[in-house]
Amino acid sequence: VQLQAFGGGLVQAGGSLRLSCVASGDIFSRYGVAWFRQAPGKEREFVSFIRLNDGRLSDSRAYYADSVKGRFTFSRDSAKNAVALQMNSLKPEDTAVYYCARDPNCSFLWRLTLNRGQGTQVTVSS
């Protein structure tokens, strides 16, 4: 099973983007999914995590990095094998390549994730 991030782009500060994490198989009902990002010259950092309860977002608990809390929100994508990350009030410091991956142990650590795919570039202009 491979996860792939989509939906990046160029947006002005204060704007919004919606990223999707799509799986090649049905894993979201059983495993946690995390988003990470890596800005130029910086370490890859944790952004958010969610573990769906039997595929239902409403019964799940999400975790967010302090830097995005209140601005980023998980949502269930219309496709069965996808979850979305709604990013509002974007800031130039949110500029990075965003990746999604399976995080089975809720570690929030990139080195412990599985099923990683290609990232998607998010650029926020000031």
N, C-alpha and C positions, 0 to 999 in steps of 0.2 A: 504494500500500500504506500502510495506516495502522496504527499501533500504539496499543493501549489498555491502560491499567493498571487492574487490579481487585484487590479483596481488602482494602482498607484498613478501618480500624475503630478502636474504642476498646479499649484493653487496659491492664491495670495493669503497673507497672514489674516487670520480671522475666518477663513473659509473652512470648508468641510470636504472630506473624502470618505468613501466607504470601501474598505478592503474586503476581499473574500478569500477564504481559505477553502480550497476544494480538495477532496480526497478521492482517490481512485476506487476506494471501496467504502463500505459502511463502517466507519470506526468511531464516529462521533457519539454514538450511543454508549460506548463502553470506555472511551479513553479521554483523558484530558488533552486539550489543545492549547498551545501557548504561542504568543506572538513575541518576536524579538526584533530588534532593529540595530543597524550598524551605520553610524555616521562616518564620513571620511576621517581617517586618522584616529578613530576611537574604537574602543572595545565594543563587541556586540553586547547589548544590554536587554534585559527583560522588560517587556512592555505590559503584557496581560496574559491571564490564564483563565480557562474555564473548563469545568468538567460537567458535561451534560448528564442529566439524570434520565436514563433511558431515552435519550434523544431529545428531551424536553428542556428548553432553555429556562422556562419559568420556574422549574424546581432546582435550578443549578445555582452554584455560587461562583462568582467571578472575582478575580483578584487583579488589581492594577498597580503599576508602579506609581509612586507618589507624583512623578512628573506629568502623568497623564490622567490621574484620577479626577473625575468630574468632567472630563472633556471627551474621553474615549469610552465606548460602550459596546459590549458584545450583543449581537443579535443573530437570530436564526435566519440563514439565507433561504431563499425560496427553493433552492435545490436541496434535495435530501442529504446529499453528502457534502454540505458546505456550511460554514459559519461565517459571519461577517463581523468586521470591526468598524463601527461608525466613529469617525474621528472629527470632532468639532473644535471650533476655536483654535485652529492650527497655528502654530508658532514657527518661526524660522528654525528654531532649535529642534523641531520635529523632523527636519530634513534628514533622511536616512534611507537605506534599503531595508524593507520590512520583510521578515520571514515568518512563516508559521511552521510548526512542528508538533509532533505528538510528545507529550510530557507525561509519561505514565506514572511517575512518582511524585508529581506536583513539586518538582525540584526548583523550578524557575531558573535552571541552569542549562545553557545551550549545549554544553558538552554531554549532558545526560539525556538529551532529546533524541527522538527517533523519527524516521520517515520525513526527513527534511527535504524541501524542494527549493526551487529557484525563488529568489526574492522579487519584490516589486519596488521600484524607486518612487519615493515620495519627496517632492521638492516644494518647500514653502518659501515664497518670496516675501521680502519685507516691504 
